[in-house]
Amino acid sequence: MSMNDAYQPINCDDYDNLELACQNHLLLTLELKSGEVFKAKASDLVSRKNIEYLILDDAGATREVRLDKITSFSHPEIGTVVVSES
C-alpha cells in the first residue's frame, strides 16, 4: 500500500450521519473522490484491518466503499454532507 492509500479516518459527525443512514436504510447519493456519482441504499458500517467501509445495496448487489474515498453523500432527511478527515 502506498502512502497515498493510507486510510484517513473521517470526521466523527460525518460517521454519525452514515450510522443514521444505515439504521434507516436510506437511499444515498454518493460522490467518490474518483468522480463517480451513484445512488445506493446504506446498509452497514464495518471495520477491517483499521479501515472503515460503508456497505451499500446497489441495485441488489452489495458494494463496499472505503469511507475516506467518499467526497460527499446526501439524502433529503440529512441534507448534503461533505466528508472531511478527522
C-alpha positions in Angstrom: 0.0 0.0 0.0 1.4 3.4 -1.0 1.5 6.3 1.4 -1.3 7.9 -0.6 -3.5 4.8 0.1 -3.1 5.0 3.9 -6.5 5.2 5.5 -7.5 8.6 6.9 -10.5 8.3 9.3 -13.4 10.6 8.6 -14.8 13.3 10.9 -17.0 11.8 13.8 -20.0 13.9 12.8 -19.8 12.5 9.2 -19.5 9.0 10.6 -22.6 9.6 12.8 -24.6 10.7 9.8 -23.6 7.5 8.0 -24.6 5.4 11.0 -28.0 7.2 10.9 -28.3 6.4 7.2 -27.5 2.7 7.8 -30.0 2.5 10.7 -32.8 3.9 8.5 -31.6 2.1 5.3 -31.6 5.5 3.5 -31.0 5.7 -0.3 -28.0 7.9 -0.5 -26.5 9.8 -3.4 -22.7 9.4 -3.1 -19.9 11.1 -4.8 -16.5 9.5 -4.6 -13.1 11.1 -4.9 -12.7 9.3 -8.2 -15.5 11.4 -9.5 -18.1 8.6 -9.7 -21.6 9.5 -8.5 -24.2 6.9 -7.8 -27.2 6.1 -5.6 -27.4 3.1 -3.2 -29.1 2.1 0.0 -26.9 2.4 3.1 -26.8 -1.0 4.9 -23.9 -1.2 7.4 -20.5 0.2 8.6 -17.7 -2.3 9.1 -14.0 -2.0 10.1 -11.4 -4.4 8.7 -7.7 -4.1 9.4 -8.2 -0.5 10.7 -10.0 0.6 7.5 -13.7 1.6 7.7 -16.2 0.7 5.0 -19.7 1.7 4.1 -21.7 -1.4 3.0 -24.3 -0.5 0.3 -27.1 -2.2 -1.5 -26.5 -1.0 -5.1 -29.5 -2.4 -7.2 -29.4 -5.7 -5.4 -25.6 -6.1 -5.3 -23.5 -5.5 -2.2 -20.9 -2.8 -2.6 -18.2 -1.7 -0.1 -16.8 1.8 -0.2 -13.9 3.0 2.0 -15.1 5.9 4.0 -12.1 8.0 3.1 -12.9 7.6 -0.6 -16.2 9.4 -0.2 -16.3 13.1 -1.1 -20.0 13.6 -0.2 -23.3 11.9 0.4 -26.8 13.2 0.5 -30.4 12.4 1.4 -33.4 14.7 2.0 -33.5 13.7 5.7 -29.8 14.6 6.4 -29.0 17.0 3.6 -25.7 17.0 1.8 -22.7 16.1 3.8 -19.2 16.9 2.5 -16.9 14.4 4.1 -13.8 15.7 5.9 -11.0 13.9 7.6 -10.8 13.9 11.3 
